[in-house]
Amino acid sequence: MSDLADGARSEQERSAEPSAVGPAATEPSATEPSATEPEAGTDSGTDSKDGTAAKKKNNRPFWKELPLLIGIALVLALFIKTFLVQAFSIPSDSMQNTLQRGDRVLVDKLTPWFGSEPERGEVVVFHDPDKWLEGEPTPTPNAAQKFLSFVGLMPSAEEKDLIKRTIAVAGDTVECKKGGPVEVNGKALDDKSFIFEGNSPCDDMPFGPFKVPDGKIWVMGDHRQDSADSRYHTDDVNKGFVPVSQVVGRAVVVAWPVNRWSVLSVPDTFDQPGISAAAGAAPGVLGLAGAVPFVLRRRRRLTAGRTAG
């Protein structure tokens, strides 16, 4: 506070003293340039011109920016198609009524990259395992369709992919007798909520029991009497099973047409207690582990009794 006070007094003392210069010295001369006006040759004019030029440069016409925006959009679409989500078209009636011919589904391609494998009840898209589509006609796309399918905006017409429901996974035992239900690890599936109305679970092609090998899945169409699924290919190189390595991804939503928009969820019957092969084996394993200590203790007692005798 002292410094501020001293400075204030000094200012007052200076203001009280008579000015050493006259009023004429304090007024700007008519011939001298004003301090508030830019002098000729200063940078202010240049700055103004540069600002105007930068403003004009930033206000580029939209049509000049359009090619860049389209390029970025195509790169993003290609990235999404390759690693995240891809659209597929339903070419047949094998998945009715869950999916209709002409539906467009979005397939999650991300989770397989992180090691996730198909689970029971999921609808999956997979590459032809071993000539399942041999003899099926393949439409010839035009140039526009090829480009749109390349960037993922339209399903590819050249790739031979199939779409079915995962019924059993590695380690499961699956079977179906004529007149009976599909059974997974001894548990009957209640498939009325998703198979085509009026269809039987497998009367057209009973099968099993089969144990699903490691790295494979067993698939069936929801329109059982119109689906050449795993049941019809038990004589191929994979015995009707689909290698997990051939699975493109899980179909998660019906995206088109709009009036059929829906999420492809897993039916409740695939979550019933005891259906998992691992869960079914768990009680036996736990029981054996719990019995071991009692058996060992009993053996020790018997041995000790014989020694004492």
C-alpha positions, 0 to 999 in steps of 0.5 A: 500500500505504501508504494501505491500511496507514494506514487499517488502523492508524486502524481499530485505534486507534479500536477500542481507544478506549472507546466514547462511547455505551453498549450501549443506544445500539447496540441498536435500540429496540423502538419503532423500525422495523428497517432490514431490514424495510420501513416502511409506505408504502414502495415495496416493496409497490408493486414486488411488486404491479407484478411480480405484474401483469407476470407475469400479463400475460406469462402470456397464454393460448395461444389469445390468441397463436394469431391472431398466430402464424397471421397471421405464418405466413401472411405468411411463406408468402405471401412465400415463395410470391411470391419464393422457392419455390412448389408446383405440381401435375403435371396430365398425363403429359407428363413421365413417368417423371421426373414422374407425374400428381399429383406436387407439385414445388417450384419455385425462384423466387428465381434468376430475380430475380437474372437467372439464366436456364434452362440446358440440361437443367433442368425449368422451369415457365412460363406459357402462351406463346401458347395452348398450353393452349387448350381444356384444361379448368380445374378450378374450385377451392372457397374453401378451395383458393383461399385455400391457393393464394393463400398458396402452401400449395397449387398454383393451379388457375386459373393455366395453367402448363406444365412441360417440360425445357429442351433448348436455350437462346439461341444454340443450334441444335437439330434432330431427324430421324426415327429420329435423336437430338435434337442440340444444336449438332451434339452428339447427346443421350443421352436414355435416362436421362430420356425415357419408356421405349419412346419415340423422341426425336422420331419423332412430330414431327421438327423443325429445324434451328432456332436459338434466338433471344435471350431464348428457350428450346426445351422438350420433354416427357420423354414424347415421344409424349405431349407437345405441346411446342415441336415442336407450336407452331412456327406460333405467335407465338414459333415454338415457343420459350418466352420466358424472361420467361414462365418462373416458375422451375426445378423442383428437387424432387419433394416429394409423395408422400413415396415419390417424393421426389427431386431433379430434377437435370440429366442428364449428357448436357447437360454433355458437352464441346462442346455449348455454342454458345459453347464450340464457337465459342471455338476458332475465335475463339482461332485467329483471334486468334492468327493475326492477329499472324503475318499482320501480321508477315508483311505488315511483312516483305514491305513492308520487303523491297519497300522495300529492293529 
